[in-house]
Amino acid sequence: MRMLCRLLIVVIVLAPAAALANVTVTDWRGVAVTATEGRVDSDGVEIAFHTAGEGPLVVFVHSISGPWFDWRHQFVALSEHYRVAVMSTRGTDESGKPQGVEHYTMAKISGDIAAIIDHFGEETAIVVGQDSGGFYAWHFAMTHPEKTERLVSIGTIHPAGLIRELASNPDQQQASMFQRGMQENPDAPTAYGERIRSAPARPGDTPELAELRAAAYDRLDVESVANFYKANWPRPPFTLETEGFGFRIGEFPAVQAPTLLVYGRDSRPFLSGTLNDTWRWVDAPLTLMVLPGIGHGPHTQAPEIVTPAILEWLGAE
C-alpha cells in the first residue's frame, strides 16, 4: 500500500508537464519542414518555440491573433539557410501565462527574445516580427542593439509613428478603437476569445492547420491580449508627449541594425501616414517595401512576394 501511494504521488507530480512535440508545416510552394518544439525559461516564465534548420539564428515573433505557425511560409524557406526559431509569446499557446499587466510590458517580451538567443548560444540574431510581434521586434532592436543583427518588421510601423498619428489624425484614432476597447472594456477580452474560437476555418487552412489553430486559440489566455494593450498601447488624450511602448517621441533609442519594413498599403490598423519619417528612428540602412492591394499581414497574404524579398535582403538569394 505504501509503495502504491508513492507511485500515485509521482504520477500526480509528473502529469501536468506538457509533452514536447514535432509539427510539420508547409509553405506556399508545397515544401514542408518539421519544426521541433522547445522551451526556455525567461525569468521564471516558460517560453515555447519551434525551430528548424542550421546557420545564423532568425527569431520570429507572431501577432496577437496569429499563432507561431502563421510564419510557416517564411519558416520553411528560411530554414534552408538559417536556424529559425518562432517563439510563442507569453500568454499564448504552450508558453507560460503569468497573471497581471506588469508581465506583458515590451521589456518583458524583449527579455523573452533575449532568452531564446541565449538558449541557442548565439550572441546576436535576426529578429522578425508582425503586428504586436513587430512592436516587440522594434523594441528589442532599440533596447538590445548588441543582440540584434538585423530587424525585419512585417506590417508593423515604428511605434513613434503611431503615437504621432494618434495625436494628429482622427482616422488613426478610429482605426485603433479595438486596442482602446481592450484597454477600457472589461468584457472585451472574453468577447474577443469567443469570436476567434467560433470563427470558421480560414480559407487556405488545411484540416491539419485548422486543428493546430483551434488548439492554439483554446490555449490562448485572452487576458494576455488585453494586458499587452494595457501595458504598452498609447492612451488618450493623445499628444506628442503621450507615452507608448515604453517611450515618448524623442525618447525612443535609434535602431542600430539594418532594417527592412514590409507594409501592406491596405493595412487597417496602421494607416499610411504612420510610415512618415521612419528613417529618423533608424541609424542604419532602412529598406521600405510597400505592397499595393495587401493588408496588415503581408507574410500570409503574399508569401510568394514577401519571403523571397526577405531572403534577397538578407543576402541568402
C-alpha positions in Angstrom: 0.0 0.0 0.0 2.8 2.4 0.9 4.5 1.7 -2.5 1.3 2.3 -4.3 0.8 5.7 -2.6 4.3 6.7 -3.6 3.7 5.7 -7.2 0.5 7.8 -7.2 2.3 10.8 -5.9 4.9 10.5 -8.7 2.1 10.3 -11.3 0.4 13.4 -9.8 3.6 15.4 -9.9 4.6 14.5 -13.4 1.2 14.6 -15.1 0.9 18.4 -15.6 4.1 18.6 -17.6 3.2 19.1 -21.3 5.0 16.8 -23.8 7.1 18.4 -26.4 6.0 17.7 -30.0 7.3 18.0 -33.5 5.0 19.7 -36.1 5.3 19.6 -39.9 4.4 22.8 -41.6 4.2 23.5 -45.4 4.8 26.8 -47.2 3.0 28.2 -50.3 5.3 26.2 -52.6 4.2 22.9 -51.1 7.6 22.5 -49.4 7.4 21.0 -45.9 9.7 21.0 -42.9 9.4 19.5 -39.4 9.5 22.1 -36.6 10.9 20.8 -33.3 9.3 22.3 -30.2 11.5 23.5 -27.4 11.1 25.5 -24.2 13.3 28.1 -22.5 13.0 29.8 -19.1 12.8 33.6 -19.2 13.0 35.0 -15.7 10.6 32.3 -14.4 8.2 32.3 -17.4 8.4 29.3 -19.7 8.5 30.4 -23.4 7.8 27.8 -26.1 9.3 27.9 -29.5 9.5 25.8 -32.7 12.8 25.5 -34.6 14.3 24.1 -37.7 17.4 24.5 -39.9 21.0 25.3 -39.2 23.0 28.5 -39.6 22.7 32.1 -38.3 19.8 32.5 -35.9 16.5 34.1 -37.0 13.9 34.7 -34.3 10.2 35.2 -35.4 7.7 36.9 -33.2 4.0 36.4 -34.1 1.0 38.6 -33.8 -1.7 38.9 -31.2 -4.1 36.7 -33.2 -1.7 34.7 -35.4 0.0 31.8 -33.7 3.6 30.7 -34.4 2.7 28.6 -37.5 1.4 31.7 -39.4 5.1 32.2 -40.1 5.2 28.8 -41.8 5.9 30.3 -45.3 9.0 32.2 -44.1 9.9 29.4 -41.5 10.2 26.8 -44.2 12.1 28.9 -46.8 14.5 30.5 -44.3 15.2 27.1 -42.6 17.1 26.2 -45.9 19.7 28.9 -45.0 19.3 29.7 -41.3 18.4 28.2 -37.9 14.9 29.6 -37.5 13.0 29.8 -34.2 9.4 31.0 -33.9 8.5 31.9 -30.3 5.0 31.6 -28.8 4.7 34.8 -26.9 3.8 34.7 -23.2 0.1 34.2 -22.7 -0.3 32.3 -25.9 -0.3 28.6 -27.0 2.2 26.5 -25.0 4.0 29.4 -23.3 3.6 30.4 -19.7 0.7 32.7 -18.8 1.6 34.9 -15.9 -1.3 36.9 -14.5 -1.0 40.7 -14.3 -0.5 43.6 -16.7 3.1 44.1 -15.5 4.1 40.8 -17.1 3.3 41.9 -20.6 5.4 45.0 -21.0 7.7 45.5 -24.0 10.7 45.0 -21.8 9.4 41.6 -20.5 8.9 40.2 -24.1 12.2 41.7 -25.2 13.7 39.6 -22.3 11.9 36.5 -23.8 13.6 37.1 -27.2 16.9 37.5 -25.5 16.4 34.3 -23.6 15.8 32.4 -26.9 19.0 33.9 -28.4 21.0 32.9 -25.3 19.4 29.4 -25.4 20.9 28.8 -28.8 24.3 30.0 -27.6 24.3 32.9 -30.0 25.4 36.5 -29.4 23.1 38.0 -32.0 20.0 37.2 -34.1 18.0 38.5 -37.0 14.6 39.4 -35.4 11.4 39.3 -37.4 8.0 40.4 -36.1 4.5 41.2 -37.2 1.6 43.1 -35.5 2.3 43.0 -31.8 5.3 40.9 -32.6 6.5 43.7 -34.8 6.4 46.1 -31.9 8.3 43.6 -29.8 10.9 43.3 -32.5 11.2 47.1 -32.8 11.6 47.4 -29.0 14.1 44.6 -28.9 16.2 46.2 -31.6 16.1 49.5 -29.8 16.9 48.2 -26.4 19.2 45.3 -27.3 21.3 46.6 -30.1 24.2 44.4 -29.2 22.0 41.3 -29.8 20.2 42.5 -33.0 21.9 41.5 -36.2 19.1 42.7 -38.4 15.5 43.8 -38.0 12.5 42.8 -40.2 9.2 44.4 -39.5 6.2 42.9 -41.4 3.1 45.1 -41.4 4.1 47.0 -38.2 5.4 50.6 -38.2 7.7 52.2 -35.8 5.8 53.0 -32.6 6.8 56.7 -32.7 5.0 57.0 -36.0 1.8 55.5 -34.4 2.0 57.9 -31.4 2.4 60.9 -33.7 -0.6 59.9 -35.9 -2.8 59.2 -32.9 -2.0 62.7 -31.7 -2.8 64.4 -35.0 -5.0 62.1 -37.2 -8.6 61.3 -36.2 -8.7 58.5 -38.8 -5.8 56.7 -37.0 -7.6 57.2 -33.7 -10.7 55.5 -35.2 -8.5 52.7 -36.7 -7.3 52.0 -33.1 -10.7 51.5 -31.4 -10.1 47.7 -31.0 -7.0 48.5 -28.9 -8.7 51.1 -26.9 -11.6 48.7 -26.2 -9.1 46.2 -24.9 -7.8 48.8 -22.5 -11.1 50.1 -21.3 -13.8 47.5 -21.7 -13.5 44.6 -19.2 -15.7 42.4 -21.4 -13.6 42.9 -24.5 -11.1 40.0 -23.9 -13.8 37.4 -23.4 -15.7 38.6 -26.4 -12.5 38.5 -28.5 -11.8 35.0 -27.4 -15.3 33.8 -28.2 -15.1 35.4 -31.6 -11.8 33.8 -32.7 -12.7 30.4 -31.2 -16.1 30.3 -33.0 -14.8 31.6 -36.4 -15.0 29.2 -39.4 -11.8 27.7 -40.7 -9.7 30.2 -42.6 -9.6 29.9 -46.4 -6.4 28.1 -47.3 -6.0 26.3 -44.0 -5.6 22.6 -44.4 -7.5 20.4 -41.9 -4.3 19.8 -40.0 -3.6 23.6 -39.9 -7.2 24.3 -38.8 -6.7 21.8 -36.0 -3.5 23.5 -34.9 -5.2 26.9 -35.0 -8.2 25.7 -32.9 -5.9 24.2 -30.3 -3.7 27.3 -30.1 -6.8 29.5 -29.7 -8.1 27.2 -27.0 -4.8 27.7 -25.1 -4.8 31.4 -25.6 -5.1 33.5 -22.4 -7.4 36.3 -23.7 -6.5 38.4 -20.7 -2.9 38.5 -22.0 -4.2 40.2 -25.2 -5.8 42.9 -23.1 -2.7 43.1 -20.9 -0.5 43.8 -23.9 -2.6 46.8 -24.8 -2.9 48.0 -21.2 0.8 47.8 -20.7 2.0 49.2 -23.9 -0.5 50.9 -26.2 -0.8 54.8 -26.0 -3.7 56.0 -24.0 -5.8 59.1 -24.7 -5.7 62.1 -24.6 -3.1 61.7 -27.4 -0.4 64.3 -27.6 3.2 64.3 -28.8 4.1 63.8 -25.1 2.0 60.6 -24.9 4.0 57.5 -23.8 3.6 54.3 -25.7 5.6 51.1 -25.9 7.9 52.2 -23.1 8.9 55.6 -24.5 7.7 59.1 -25.7 8.5 60.5 -29.0 12.1 61.8 -28.8 13.0 59.1 -26.2 13.0 56.0 -28.5 16.6 54.8 -28.9 17.5 54.7 -32.5 17.7 51.2 -34.1 21.3 50.4 -34.9 20.6 47.4 -37.1 19.9 47.3 -40.8 16.1 47.3 -41.1 13.5 46.0 -43.6 9.9 47.2 -43.2 7.3 45.5 -45.4 4.0 47.3 -45.3 0.6 46.4 -47.0 -0.9 49.6 -48.4 -4.4 48.5 -47.4 -3.4 48.0 -43.7 -6.4 48.9 -41.5 -4.7 49.1 -38.1 -1.8 51.4 -39.2 -2.7 54.0 -41.8 -0.1 55.0 -44.3 0.8 58.2 -42.5 2.4 56.2 -39.7 5.2 55.4 -42.1 6.3 59.0 -42.4 9.8 59.8 -41.1 10.6 56.2 -40.2 14.1 56.9 -41.3 14.5 59.3 -38.3 14.4 56.4 -35.9 16.8 54.1 -37.7 20.6 54.8 -37.6 21.3 52.1 -40.2 20.3 51.3 -43.7 16.5 51.2 -44.0 14.6 49.4 -46.7 10.8 50.2 -47.0 8.7 47.9 -49.2 5.1 48.9 -49.8 2.7 46.3 -51.3 -0.4 47.7 -53.0 -3.6 45.6 -52.5 -2.1 43.9 -49.4 -3.3 44.4 -45.9 -1.9 44.0 -42.4 -0.5 40.6 -42.8 1.8 40.5 -45.9 3.6 37.4 -44.7 0.4 35.3 -45.1 -1.4 37.3 -47.8 1.5 37.5 -50.2 4.2 34.9 -49.1 5.3 34.4 -52.6 6.4 38.1 -52.7 7.4 38.7 -49.1 9.5 35.6 -48.5 11.9 35.9 -51.5 12.2 39.6 -50.7 13.3 38.8 -47.1 15.8 36.2 -48.4 17.2 38.6 -51.0 17.5 41.4 -48.4 19.3 39.1 -46.1 21.7 38.1 -48.9 20.5 34.4 -48.9 19.4 34.5 -52.6 
